[in-house]
Amino acid sequence: MPSTRFPDESHMTRWSRIVSSDPCTYCLERRSDTVDHIRARSQGGRNQDNRIGACARCNSHKASHSMLAFLRTHGYPVRLY
């Protein structure tokens, strides 16, 4: 499969462009128009392997909370396997 890289495009920009066509990881209702850190950077989360697509609304409501705390607080079903 050919590369989708564009000249002078940062990794984060490229990643954002790819997930923007996916639904929000949290609500599944809106388009992923932001990149959310699963573990907040303020809580020690790094960029590598710590990002998901999220709509701006869910991303701003999650803020620096953990993913599990956000899902429980906002009434999303949580299934741990």
Distance bins in CASP14 RR format, pairs under 12 A and 6 or more apart:
PFRMAT RR
TARGET T0000
AUTHOR 0000-0000-0000
RMODE 2
METHOD distances of the structure
MODEL  1
3 9 0 0 0 0 0 1 0 0 0 0 0
3 14 0 0 0 0 1 0 0 0 0 0 0
4 13 0 0 0 0 0 1 0 0 0 0 0
4 14 1 0 0 1 0 0 0 0 0 0 0
4 15 0 0 0 0 0 1 0 0 0 0 0
4 17 0 0 0 0 1 0 0 0 0 0 0
4 18 1 0 0 1 0 0 0 0 0 0 0
5 11 0 0 0 0 1 0 0 0 0 0 0
5 13 0 0 0 0 0 1 0 0 0 0 0
5 14 1 0 0 1 0 0 0 0 0 0 0
5 15 0 0 0 0 0 1 0 0 0 0 0
5 17 0 0 0 0 0 1 0 0 0 0 0
5 18 0 0 0 0 0 1 0 0 0 0 0
6 13 0 0 0 0 1 0 0 0 0 0 0
6 14 1 0 0 1 0 0 0 0 0 0 0
6 17 0 0 0 0 1 0 0 0 0 0 0
6 18 0 0 0 0 0 1 0 0 0 0 0
7 13 0 0 0 0 0 1 0 0 0 0 0
7 14 0 0 0 0 0 1 0 0 0 0 0
8 14 0 0 0 0 0 1 0 0 0 0 0
9 15 0 0 0 0 1 0 0 0 0 0 0
9 16 0 0 0 0 0 1 0 0 0 0 0
9 17 0 0 0 0 1 0 0 0 0 0 0
9 18 0 0 0 0 0 1 0 0 0 0 0
10 16 0 0 0 0 1 0 0 0 0 0 0
10 17 0 0 0 0 0 1 0 0 0 0 0
10 35 0 0 0 0 0 1 0 0 0 0 0
10 47 0 0 0 0 0 1 0 0 0 0 0
11 17 0 0 0 0 0 1 0 0 0 0 0
11 18 0 0 0 0 0 1 0 0 0 0 0
11 35 0 0 0 0 0 1 0 0 0 0 0
11 47 0 0 0 0 1 0 0 0 0 0 0
11 48 0 0 0 0 1 0 0 0 0 0 0
11 51 0 0 0 0 0 1 0 0 0 0 0
12 18 0 0 0 0 0 1 0 0 0 0 0
12 19 0 0 0 0 0 1 0 0 0 0 0
12 34 0 0 0 0 0 1 0 0 0 0 0
12 35 1 0 0 1 0 0 0 0 0 0 0
12 37 0 0 0 0 0 1 0 0 0 0 0
12 47 1 0 0 1 0 0 0 0 0 0 0
12 48 0 0 0 0 0 1 0 0 0 0 0
12 50 0 0 0 0 0 1 0 0 0 0 0
12 51 0 0 0 0 1 0 0 0 0 0 0
12 53 0 0 0 0 0 1 0 0 0 0 0
13 19 0 0 0 0 0 1 0 0 0 0 0
13 20 0 0 0 0 0 1 0 0 0 0 0
13 35 0 0 0 0 1 0 0 0 0 0 0
14 20 0 0 0 0 0 1 0 0 0 0 0
14 35 0 0 0 0 0 1 0 0 0 0 0
14 51 0 0 0 0 0 1 0 0 0 0 0
15 22 0 0 0 0 0 1 0 0 0 0 0
15 32 0 0 0 0 0 1 0 0 0 0 0
15 34 0 0 0 0 0 1 0 0 0 0 0
15 35 1 0 0 1 0 0 0 0 0 0 0
15 36 0 0 0 0 0 1 0 0 0 0 0
15 47 0 0 0 0 1 0 0 0 0 0 0
15 48 0 0 0 0 0 1 0 0 0 0 0
15 49 0 0 0 0 0 1 0 0 0 0 0
15 50 0 0 0 0 0 1 0 0 0 0 0
15 51 1 0 0 1 0 0 0 0 0 0 0
15 52 0 0 0 0 0 1 0 0 0 0 0
15 53 0 0 0 0 1 0 0 0 0 0 0
16 22 0 0 0 0 0 1 0 0 0 0 0
16 31 0 0 0 0 0 1 0 0 0 0 0
16 32 0 0 0 0 1 0 0 0 0 0 0
16 33 0 0 0 0 1 0 0 0 0 0 0
16 34 1 0 0 1 0 0 0 0 0 0 0
16 35 1 0 1 0 0 0 0 0 0 0 0
16 36 0 0 0 0 0 1 0 0 0 0 0
16 51 0 0 0 0 1 0 0 0 0 0 0
16 52 0 0 0 0 0 1 0 0 0 0 0
16 53 0 0 0 0 1 0 0 0 0 0 0
16 54 0 0 0 0 0 1 0 0 0 0 0
16 59 0 0 0 0 0 1 0 0 0 0 0
17 32 0 0 0 0 0 1 0 0 0 0 0
17 33 0 0 0 0 0 1 0 0 0 0 0
17 35 0 0 0 0 0 1 0 0 0 0 0
17 53 0 0 0 0 0 1 0 0 0 0 0
18 32 0 0 0 0 1 0 0 0 0 0 0
18 35 0 0 0 0 0 1 0 0 0 0 0
18 51 0 0 0 0 0 1 0 0 0 0 0
18 52 0 0 0 0 0 1 0 0 0 0 0
18 53 0 0 0 0 1 0 0 0 0 0 0
19 25 0 0 0 0 1 0 0 0 0 0 0
19 31 0 0 0 0 1 0 0 0 0 0 0
19 32 1 0 1 0 0 0 0 0 0 0 0
19 33 0 0 0 0 1 0 0 0 0 0 0
19 34 0 0 0 0 1 0 0 0 0 0 0
19 35 1 0 0 1 0 0 0 0 0 0 0
19 36 0 0 0 0 1 0 0 0 0 0 0
19 51 0 0 0 0 1 0 0 0 0 0 0
19 52 1 0 0 1 0 0 0 0 0 0 0
19 53 1 0 1 0 0 0 0 0 0 0 0
19 54 0 0 0 0 1 0 0 0 0 0 0
19 55 0 0 0 0 0 1 0 0 0 0 0
19 59 0 0 0 0 0 1 0 0 0 0 0
20 30 0 0 0 0 0 1 0 0 0 0 0
20 31 1 0 0 1 0 0 0 0 0 0 0
20 32 1 0 1 0 0 0 0 0 0 0 0
20 33 1 0 0 1 0 0 0 0 0 0 0
20 34 0 0 0 0 1 0 0 0 0 0 0
20 35 0 0 0 0 1 0 0 0 0 0 0
20 53 0 0 0 0 1 0 0 0 0 0 0
20 54 0 0 0 0 0 1 0 0 0 0 0
20 55 0 0 0 0 0 1 0 0 0 0 0
20 56 0 0 0 0 0 1 0 0 0 0 0
21 31 1 0 0 1 0 0 0 0 0 0 0
21 32 1 0 0 1 0 0 0 0 0 0 0
21 33 0 0 0 0 0 1 0 0 0 0 0
21 53 0 0 0 0 0 1 0 0 0 0 0
22 28 0 0 0 0 1 0 0 0 0 0 0
22 30 0 0 0 0 0 1 0 0 0 0 0
22 31 1 0 0 1 0 0 0 0 0 0 0
22 32 1 0 1 0 0 0 0 0 0 0 0
22 33 0 0 0 0 0 1 0 0 0 0 0
22 34 0 0 0 0 0 1 0 0 0 0 0
22 35 0 0 0 0 0 1 0 0 0 0 0
22 52 0 0 0 0 1 0 0 0 0 0 0
22 53 1 0 0 1 0 0 0 0 0 0 0
22 54 0 0 0 0 1 0 0 0 0 0 0
22 55 0 0 0 0 0 1 0 0 0 0 0
23 29 1 0 0 1 0 0 0 0 0 0 0
23 30 1 0 0 1 0 0 0 0 0 0 0
23 31 1 0 0 1 0 0 0 0 0 0 0
23 32 1 0 0 1 0 0 0 0 0 0 0
23 33 0 0 0 0 0 1 0 0 0 0 0
23 52 0 0 0 0 0 1 0 0 0 0 0
23 53 0 0 0 0 1 0 0 0 0 0 0
23 54 0 0 0 0 1 0 0 0 0 0 0
23 55 0 0 0 0 1 0 0 0 0 0 0
23 58 0 0 0 0 0 1 0 0 0 0 0
24 30 1 0 1 0 0 0 0 0 0 0 0
24 31 1 0 0 1 0 0 0 0 0 0 0
24 32 1 0 1 0 0 0 0 0 0 0 0
24 33 0 0 0 0 1 0 0 0 0 0 0
24 34 0 0 0 0 1 0 0 0 0 0 0
24 35 0 0 0 0 0 1 0 0 0 0 0
24 36 0 0 0 0 1 0 0 0 0 0 0
24 52 0 0 0 0 1 0 0 0 0 0 0
24 53 1 0 0 1 0 0 0 0 0 0 0
24 54 1 0 1 0 0 0 0 0 0 0 0
24 55 1 1 0 0 0 0 0 0 0 0 0
24 56 0 0 0 0 1 0 0 0 0 0 0
24 57 0 0 0 0 1 0 0 0 0 0 0
24 58 1 0 1 0 0 0 0 0 0 0 0
24 59 0 0 0 0 1 0 0 0 0 0 0
24 60 0 0 0 0 0 1 0 0 0 0 0
24 61 0 0 0 0 0 1 0 0 0 0 0
24 62 0 0 0 0 0 1 0 0 0 0 0
24 76 0 0 0 0 0 1 0 0 0 0 0
25 31 0 0 0 0 0 1 0 0 0 0 0
25 32 1 0 0 1 0 0 0 0 0 0 0
25 34 0 0 0 0 0 1 0 0 0 0 0
25 35 0 0 0 0 0 1 0 0 0 0 0
25 36 1 0 0 1 0 0 0 0 0 0 0
25 37 0 0 0 0 0 1 0 0 0 0 0
25 38 0 0 0 0 1 0 0 0 0 0 0
25 51 0 0 0 0 0 1 0 0 0 0 0
25 52 1 0 1 0 0 0 0 0 0 0 0
25 53 1 0 1 0 0 0 0 0 0 0 0
25 54 1 0 1 0 0 0 0 0 0 0 0
25 55 0 0 0 0 1 0 0 0 0 0 0
25 58 1 0 0 1 0 0 0 0 0 0 0
25 59 0 0 0 0 1 0 0 0 0 0 0
25 62 0 0 0 0 0 1 0 0 0 0 0
25 67 0 0 0 0 1 0 0 0 0 0 0
25 70 0 0 0 0 0 1 0 0 0 0 0
25 71 0 0 0 0 0 1 0 0 0 0 0
25 76 0 0 0 0 0 1 0 0 0 0 0
26 32 0 0 0 0 1 0 0 0 0 0 0
26 34 0 0 0 0 0 1 0 0 0 0 0
26 36 0 0 0 0 1 0 0 0 0 0 0
26 38 0 0 0 0 0 1 0 0 0 0 0
26 52 0 0 0 0 1 0 0 0 0 0 0
26 53 0 0 0 0 1 0 0 0 0 0 0
26 54 1 0 1 0 0 0 0 0 0 0 0
26 55 1 0 0 1 0 0 0 0 0 0 0
26 56 0 0 0 0 0 1 0 0 0 0 0
26 57 0 0 0 0 1 0 0 0 0 0 0
26 58 1 0 1 0 0 0 0 0 0 0 0
26 59 0 0 0 0 1 0 0 0 0 0 0
26 60 0 0 0 0 0 1 0 0 0 0 0
26 61 0 0 0 0 1 0 0 0 0 0 0
26 62 1 0 0 1 0 0 0 0 0 0 0
26 65 0 0 0 0 0 1 0 0 0 0 0
26 67 0 0 0 0 1 0 0 0 0 0 0
26 68 0 0 0 0 0 1 0 0 0 0 0
26 70 1 0 0 1 0 0 0 0 0 0 0
26 71 1 0 0 1 0 0 0 0 0 0 0
26 72 0 0 0 0 0 1 0 0 0 0 0
26 73 0 0 0 0 0 1 0 0 0 0 0
26 74 1 0 0 1 0 0 0 0 0 0 0
26 75 0 0 0 0 0 1 0 0 0 0 0
26 76 1 0 0 1 0 0 0 0 0 0 0
26 77 0 0 0 0 0 1 0 0 0 0 0
26 78 0 0 0 0 0 1 0 0 0 0 0
27 36 0 0 0 0 0 1 0 0 0 0 0
27 53 0 0 0 0 0 1 0 0 0 0 0
27 54 0 0 0 0 1 0 0 0 0 0 0
27 55 1 0 0 1 0 0 0 0 0 0 0
27 56 0 0 0 0 0 1 0 0 0 0 0
27 57 1 0 0 1 0 0 0 0 0 0 0
27 58 1 0 1 0 0 0 0 0 0 0 0
27 59 0 0 0 0 0 1 0 0 0 0 0
27 61 0 0 0 0 1 0 0 0 0 0 0
27 62 0 0 0 0 0 1 0 0 0 0 0
27 70 0 0 0 0 0 1 0 0 0 0 0
27 71 0 0 0 0 0 1 0 0 0 0 0
27 74 0 0 0 0 1 0 0 0 0 0 0
27 75 0 0 0 0 0 1 0 0 0 0 0
27 76 1 0 0 1 0 0 0 0 0 0 0
27 77 0 0 0 0 0 1 0 0 0 0 0
28 53 0 0 0 0 0 1 0 0 0 0 0
28 54 0 0 0 0 0 1 0 0 0 0 0
28 55 0 0 0 0 1 0 0 0 0 0 0
28 58 0 0 0 0 1 0 0 0 0 0 0
28 76 0 0 0 0 1 0 0 0 0 0 0
28 77 0 0 0 0 0 1 0 0 0 0 0
29 54 0 0 0 0 0 1 0 0 0 0 0
29 55 1 0 0 1 0 0 0 0 0 0 0
29 57 0 0 0 0 1 0 0 0 0 0 0
29 58 0 0 0 0 1 0 0 0 0 0 0
29 76 0 0 0 0 0 1 0 0 0 0 0
30 53 0 0 0 0 0 1 0 0 0 0 0
30 54 0 0 0 0 1 0 0 0 0 0 0
30 55 1 1 0 0 0 0 0 0 0 0 0
30 56 0 0 0 0 1 0 0 0 0 0 0
30 57 1 0 0 1 0 0 0 0 0 0 0
30 58 1 0 0 1 0 0 0 0 0 0 0
30 59 0 0 0 0 0 1 0 0 0 0 0
31 53 0 0 0 0 1 0 0 0 0 0 0
31 54 0 0 0 0 1 0 0 0 0 0 0
31 55 1 0 0 1 0 0 0 0 0 0 0
31 56 0 0 0 0 1 0 0 0 0 0 0
31 57 0 0 0 0 0 1 0 0 0 0 0
31 58 0 0 0 0 0 1 0 0 0 0 0
32 51 0 0 0 0 0 1 0 0 0 0 0
32 52 1 0 0 1 0 0 0 0 0 0 0
32 53 1 1 0 0 0 0 0 0 0 0 0
32 54 1 0 1 0 0 0 0 0 0 0 0
32 55 1 0 0 1 0 0 0 0 0 0 0
32 56 0 0 0 0 1 0 0 0 0 0 0
32 57 0 0 0 0 0 1 0 0 0 0 0
32 58 0 0 0 0 1 0 0 0 0 0 0
32 59 0 0 0 0 1 0 0 0 0 0 0
33 53 0 0 0 0 1 0 0 0 0 0 0
33 54 0 0 0 0 1 0 0 0 0 0 0
33 55 1 0 1 0 0 0 0 0 0 0 0
33 56 1 0 1 0 0 0 0 0 0 0 0
33 57 0 0 0 0 1 0 0 0 0 0 0
33 58 0 0 0 0 0 1 0 0 0 0 0
33 59 0 0 0 0 1 0 0 0 0 0 0
33 60 0 0 0 0 0 1 0 0 0 0 0
34 51 0 0 0 0 0 1 0 0 0 0 0
34 52 0 0 0 0 1 0 0 0 0 0 0
34 53 1 0 0 1 0 0 0 0 0 0 0
34 54 1 0 1 0 0 0 0 0 0 0 0
34 55 1 0 0 1 0 0 0 0 0 0 0
34 56 1 0 1 0 0 0 0 0 0 0 0
34 57 0 0 0 0 1 0 0 0 0 0 0
34 58 0 0 0 0 1 0 0 0 0 0 0
34 59 1 0 1 0 0 0 0 0 0 0 0
34 60 0 0 0 0 1 0 0 0 0 0 0
34 61 0 0 0 0 0 1 0 0 0 0 0
34 62 0 0 0 0 0 1 0 0 0 0 0
35 41 0 0 0 0 0 1 0 0 0 0 0
35 47 0 0 0 0 1 0 0 0 0 0 0
35 50 0 0 0 0 1 0 0 0 0 0 0
35 51 1 0 1 0 0 0 0 0 0 0 0
35 52 1 0 0 1 0 0 0 0 0 0 0
35 53 1 0 1 0 0 0 0 0 0 0 0
35 54 1 0 0 1 0 0 0 0 0 0 0
35 55 0 0 0 0 0 1 0 0 0 0 0
35 56 0 0 0 0 0 1 0 0 0 0 0
35 58 0 0 0 0 0 1 0 0 0 0 0
35 59 0 0 0 0 1 0 0 0 0 0 0
36 45 0 0 0 0 0 1 0 0 0 0 0
36 47 0 0 0 0 0 1 0 0 0 0 0
36 50 0 0 0 0 1 0 0 0 0 0 0
36 51 1 0 0 1 0 0 0 0 0 0 0
36 52 1 0 1 0 0 0 0 0 0 0 0
36 53 1 0 1 0 0 0 0 0 0 0 0
36 54 1 1 0 0 0 0 0 0 0 0 0
36 55 0 0 0 0 1 0 0 0 0 0 0
36 56 0 0 0 0 1 0 0 0 0 0 0
36 57 0 0 0 0 0 1 0 0 0 0 0
36 58 1 0 0 1 0 0 0 0 0 0 0
36 59 1 0 1 0 0 0 0 0 0 0 0
36 60 0 0 0 0 1 0 0 0 0 0 0
36 61 0 0 0 0 0 1 0 0 0 0 0
36 62 1 0 0 1 0 0 0 0 0 0 0
36 63 0 0 0 0 1 0 0 0 0 0 0
36 64 0 0 0 0 0 1 0 0 0 0 0
36 65 0 0 0 0 0 1 0 0 0 0 0
36 66 0 0 0 0 0 1 0 0 0 0 0
36 67 0 0 0 0 1 0 0 0 0 0 0
36 70 0 0 0 0 1 0 0 0 0 0 0
37 43 0 0 0 0 1 0 0 0 0 0 0
37 44 0 0 0 0 1 0 0 0 0 0 0
37 45 1 0 0 1 0 0 0 0 0 0 0
37 46 0 0 0 0 1 0 0 0 0 0 0
37 47 1 0 0 1 0 0 0 0 0 0 0
37 48 0 0 0 0 0 1 0 0 0 0 0
37 49 0 0 0 0 0 1 0 0 0 0 0
37 50 1 0 1 0 0 0 0 0 0 0 0
37 51 1 0 0 1 0 0 0 0 0 0 0
37 52 0 0 0 0 1 0 0 0 0 0 0
37 53 0 0 0 0 0 1 0 0 0 0 0
37 54 0 0 0 0 1 0 0 0 0 0 0
37 59 0 0 0 0 1 0 0 0 0 0 0
37 62 0 0 0 0 1 0 0 0 0 0 0
37 63 0 0 0 0 0 1 0 0 0 0 0
37 64 0 0 0 0 1 0 0 0 0 0 0
37 65 0 0 0 0 0 1 0 0 0 0 0
37 66 0 0 0 0 0 1 0 0 0 0 0
37 67 0 0 0 0 1 0 0 0 0 0 0
37 70 0 0 0 0 0 1 0 0 0 0 0
38 44 0 0 0 0 0 1 0 0 0 0 0
38 45 1 0 0 1 0 0 0 0 0 0 0
38 46 0 0 0 0 0 1 0 0 0 0 0
38 47 0 0 0 0 0 1 0 0 0 0 0
38 48 0 0 0 0 0 1 0 0 0 0 0
38 49 0 0 0 0 1 0 0 0 0 0 0
38 50 1 0 1 0 0 0 0 0 0 0 0
38 51 1 0 0 1 0 0 0 0 0 0 0
38 52 1 0 1 0 0 0 0 0 0 0 0
38 53 0 0 0 0 1 0 0 0 0 0 0
38 54 0 0 0 0 1 0 0 0 0 0 0
38 59 0 0 0 0 0 1 0 0 0 0 0
38 62 0 0 0 0 1 0 0 0 0 0 0
38 64 0 0 0 0 0 1 0 0 0 0 0
38 65 0 0 0 0 0 1 0 0 0 0 0
38 66 0 0 0 0 1 0 0 0 0 0 0
38 67 1 0 1 0 0 0 0 0 0 0 0
38 68 0 0 0 0 0 1 0 0 0 0 0
38 70 0 0 0 0 0 1 0 0 0 0 0
38 71 0 0 0 0 0 1 0 0 0 0 0
39 45 1 0 1 0 0 0 0 0 0 0 0
39 46 0 0 0 0 1 0 0 0 0 0 0
39 47 0 0 0 0 0 1 0 0 0 0 0
39 48 0 0 0 0 0 1 0 0 0 0 0
39 49 0 0 0 0 0 1 0 0 0 0 0
39 50 1 0 1 0 0 0 0 0 0 0 0
39 51 0 0 0 0 0 1 0 0 0 0 0
39 52 0 0 0 0 0 1 0 0 0 0 0
39 62 0 0 0 0 0 1 0 0 0 0 0
39 64 0 0 0 0 1 0 0 0 0 0 0
39 65 0 0 0 0 0 1 0 0 0 0 0
39 66 1 0 0 1 0 0 0 0 0 0 0
39 67 1 0 0 1 0 0 0 0 0 0 0
39 68 0 0 0 0 0 1 0 0 0 0 0
39 69 0 0 0 0 0 1 0 0 0 0 0
39 70 0 0 0 0 0 1 0 0 0 0 0
40 46 0 0 0 0 0 1 0 0 0 0 0
40 47 0 0 0 0 0 1 0 0 0 0 0
40 50 0 0 0 0 1 0 0 0 0 0 0
40 51 0 0 0 0 0 1 0 0 0 0 0
40 59 0 0 0 0 0 1 0 0 0 0 0
40 62 0 0 0 0 1 0 0 0 0 0 0
40 63 1 0 0 1 0 0 0 0 0 0 0
40 64 1 0 1 0 0 0 0 0 0 0 0
40 65 1 0 0 1 0 0 0 0 0 0 0
40 66 1 0 0 1 0 0 0 0 0 0 0
40 67 0 0 0 0 1 0 0 0 0 0 0
40 69 0 0 0 0 0 1 0 0 0 0 0
40 70 0 0 0 0 0 1 0 0 0 0 0
41 47 1 0 0 1 0 0 0 0 0 0 0
41 48 0 0 0 0 0 1 0 0 0 0 0
41 50 0 0 0 0 1 0 0 0 0 0 0
41 51 0 0 0 0 0 1 0 0 0 0 0
41 63 0 0 0 0 0 1 0 0 0 0 0
41 64 0 0 0 0 1 0 0 0 0 0 0
42 62 0 0 0 0 0 1 0 0 0 0 0
42 63 0 0 0 0 1 0 0 0 0 0 0
42 64 1 0 1 0 0 0 0 0 0 0 0
42 65 0 0 0 0 0 1 0 0 0 0 0
42 66 0 0 0 0 0 1 0 0 0 0 0
43 50 0 0 0 0 0 1 0 0 0 0 0
43 62 0 0 0 0 0 1 0 0 0 0 0
43 63 0 0 0 0 0 1 0 0 0 0 0
43 64 1 0 0 1 0 0 0 0 0 0 0
43 65 0 0 0 0 1 0 0 0 0 0 0
43 66 1 0 0 1 0 0 0 0 0 0 0
43 67 0 0 0 0 0 1 0 0 0 0 0
43 69 0 0 0 0 0 1 0 0 0 0 0
44 50 0 0 0 0 1 0 0 0 0 0 0
44 64 0 0 0 0 0 1 0 0 0 0 0
44 66 0 0 0 0 0 1 0 0 0 0 0
45 51 0 0 0 0 0 1 0 0 0 0 0
45 64 0 0 0 0 0 1 0 0 0 0 0
45 66 0 0 0 0 0 1 0 0 0 0 0
45 67 0 0 0 0 0 1 0 0 0 0 0
50 67 0 0 0 0 0 1 0 0 0 0 0
51 59 0 0 0 0 0 1 0 0 0 0 0
51 67 0 0 0 0 0 1 0 0 0 0 0
52 58 0 0 0 0 0 1 0 0 0 0 0
52 59 0 0 0 0 1 0 0 0 0 0 0
52 62 0 0 0 0 0 1 0 0 0 0 0
52 67 0 0 0 0 1 0 0 0 0 0 0
52 70 0 0 0 0 0 1 0 0 0 0 0
53 59 0 0 0 0 1 0 0 0 0 0 0
53 62 0 0 0 0 0 1 0 0 0 0 0
53 67 0 0 0 0 0 1 0 0 0 0 0
54 60 0 0 0 0 1 0 0 0 0 0 0
54 61 0 0 0 0 1 0 0 0 0 0 0
54 62 1 0 0 1 0 0 0 0 0 0 0
54 63 0 0 0 0 0 1 0 0 0 0 0
54 67 0 0 0 0 0 1 0 0 0 0 0
54 70 0 0 0 0 1 0 0 0 0 0 0
54 71 0 0 0 0 0 1 0 0 0 0 0
55 61 0 0 0 0 1 0 0 0 0 0 0
55 62 0 0 0 0 0 1 0 0 0 0 0
56 62 0 0 0 0 0 1 0 0 0 0 0
57 63 0 0 0 0 0 1 0 0 0 0 0
57 70 0 0 0 0 0 1 0 0 0 0 0
57 74 0 0 0 0 0 1 0 0 0 0 0
58 65 0 0 0 0 0 1 0 0 0 0 0
58 67 0 0 0 0 0 1 0 0 0 0 0
58 70 1 0 0 1 0 0 0 0 0 0 0
58 71 0 0 0 0 1 0 0 0 0 0 0
58 73 0 0 0 0 0 1 0 0 0 0 0
58 74 0 0 0 0 1 0 0 0 0 0 0
58 75 0 0 0 0 0 1 0 0 0 0 0
58 76 0 0 0 0 1 0 0 0 0 0 0
59 65 0 0 0 0 0 1 0 0 0 0 0
59 67 0 0 0 0 0 1 0 0 0 0 0
59 70 0 0 0 0 1 0 0 0 0 0 0
60 70 0 0 0 0 0 1 0 0 0 0 0
61 67 0 0 0 0 0 1 0 0 0 0 0
61 69 0 0 0 0 0 1 0 0 0 0 0
61 70 1 0 0 1 0 0 0 0 0 0 0
61 71 0 0 0 0 0 1 0 0 0 0 0
61 73 0 0 0 0 1 0 0 0 0 0 0
61 74 1 0 0 1 0 0 0 0 0 0 0
61 75 0 0 0 0 0 1 0 0 0 0 0
61 76 0 0 0 0 0 1 0 0 0 0 0
62 68 0 0 0 0 0 1 0 0 0 0 0
62 69 0 0 0 0 1 0 0 0 0 0 0
62 70 1 0 1 0 0 0 0 0 0 0 0
62 71 0 0 0 0 1 0 0 0 0 0 0
62 72 0 0 0 0 0 1 0 0 0 0 0
62 73 0 0 0 0 1 0 0 0 0 0 0
62 74 0 0 0 0 1 0 0 0 0 0 0
62 76 0 0 0 0 0 1 0 0 0 0 0
63 69 0 0 0 0 0 1 0 0 0 0 0
63 70 0 0 0 0 1 0 0 0 0 0 0
63 73 0 0 0 0 0 1 0 0 0 0 0
63 74 0 0 0 0 0 1 0 0 0 0 0
64 70 0 0 0 0 1 0 0 0 0 0 0
65 71 0 0 0 0 1 0 0 0 0 0 0
65 72 0 0 0 0 1 0 0 0 0 0 0
65 73 1 0 0 1 0 0 0 0 0 0 0
65 74 0 0 0 0 1 0 0 0 0 0 0
66 72 0 0 0 0 1 0 0 0 0 0 0
66 73 0 0 0 0 0 1 0 0 0 0 0
66 78 0 0 0 0 0 1 0 0 0 0 0
67 73 0 0 0 0 0 1 0 0 0 0 0
67 74 0 0 0 0 0 1 0 0 0 0 0
67 76 0 0 0 0 1 0 0 0 0 0 0
67 78 0 0 0 0 1 0 0 0 0 0 0
67 80 0 0 0 0 0 1 0 0 0 0 0
68 74 0 0 0 0 0 1 0 0 0 0 0
68 75 0 0 0 0 0 1 0 0 0 0 0
68 76 0 0 0 0 0 1 0 0 0 0 0
68 78 1 0 0 1 0 0 0 0 0 0 0
68 79 0 0 0 0 0 1 0 0 0 0 0
68 80 0 0 0 0 1 0 0 0 0 0 0
69 75 0 0 0 0 0 1 0 0 0 0 0
69 76 0 0 0 0 0 1 0 0 0 0 0
69 78 0 0 0 0 0 1 0 0 0 0 0
70 76 0 0 0 0 1 0 0 0 0 0 0
70 78 0 0 0 0 0 1 0 0 0 0 0
71 77 1 0 0 1 0 0 0 0 0 0 0
71 78 1 0 1 0 0 0 0 0 0 0 0
71 79 0 0 0 0 1 0 0 0 0 0 0
71 80 0 0 0 0 0 1 0 0 0 0 0
72 78 1 0 1 0 0 0 0 0 0 0 0
72 79 0 0 0 0 0 1 0 0 0 0 0
72 80 0 0 0 0 0 1 0 0 0 0 0
END
